[in-house]
Amino acid sequence: MKHADANSILSNSQHGFRARRSTETQLILTVNEIAKHLDQGKLVDVAILDFTKAFDKVLHNRLIQKLNFYGMAGQIATWVQDFLTGRSQRVVVWYGWTNCELGSRLPDW
């Protein structure tokens, strides 16, 4: 992440996986902004998105290409590639289970 911070690649609003920031700090700032607007009598709309399966929604090869484009080739791109390759999950229902391999659910164009 040092490279991303040093080259201002990430938005200042990005809190996850950054030094001295977390999802908790993002939540605190968001709640503070909402409260400030409500105190000023403004209306506030909120959309909450779940990125739990975010890596399953992107084309993995394009993600690696973008990492390379932004100067994060080498070990970082290799780590992400390894993370995305051969992942599996197990679904347990009562006393039975099934295993399935995870990957991008989009066509690899």
N, C-alpha and C positions, 0 to 999 in steps of 0.2 A: 504494500500500500504506500510505501515511501515514494515510489516512482509516481503514483497517481496523485499524491499530495503535492509533491515537488513541481509537477507539471500542470497542476490545476485541471486535471482531467475530470475529477468528480465534482459534482455540485456541492456547494457549502451545506446544502440541506441533507446530504447523504450522511447518515450517522452510523449505520450498521457496519461492523468490521473496520472501524477507524479508531485511531488512538484518541483516548480521552472522550470518546463518544460511544453511544450505545443506543439500542432501541428505546431504552428508558429515557435518555436525554432527549431523543426525538419526541417521545410522548410528552415530556414535561414542556418542551417548547410549543408543541401543538396545542396542548390544553391551555397554556398561557395565552397564545394568540387567539384562541376561541373565546376565552374569558374576556380579553381586552376588547374584542369586537362586540361581544354581548353587552359589556359595560358601557360602550359607546352607542348602544341602541341599534346596532347593525344586525342584519340577519346573517346567519352562518349556515352554509351547507357543507356536509361532510360526506365523503365517499371513502369507505374502508375497503381496502383490497388485500387479499391474502396471496402472498407470493411464495407460499410453502412449496409449490411445485413449479416454481419459475423456470428452473433449468429444463423441465420437461416441455416447456412451451416455446423454446427457442431452438433454432437450427444450430446444433452443436458446432458444425464446421464454420458457420458464420461467426459464432461467438469467438472461436479461436482466431479467425482472421481479424476480428476487431481488436482482440488483445494484441496481436502482432502489430496491427496498424498504430495502436496507441503506445507502442514501445514496450509492451509487456511480454515479449517473446522469451524464449528460453525456459527457465525453470517454472515461472508462473504459468505460462501457456501449457507446459507439460503437466503440471499439477492439475490444472483445470481439466485437461483432456483425460488424464487418468481418472479423475473423479467422475467424469461423465460416462466413461466407458465401463461396461460390464456391471453396472449397478443393478441390484435386485432388491426385491422386497418380499416379505412373507405375509400373507393374510391368514390369520388364524380365526376359525369359526368353530366354537365349541372345542372338539378334540381333534379336528382335522385342520389341515393347512394346505396352502398352495404357494409355490414360488413362481415369480415372474420377473423377467429382466426389464429394467426401465430404460427408457431412451427418449429421444425427441419424438413427439407424436406428430410432427410435421413432416411432409415429404422433403427429402434431402435433394433440393434442386441444384 
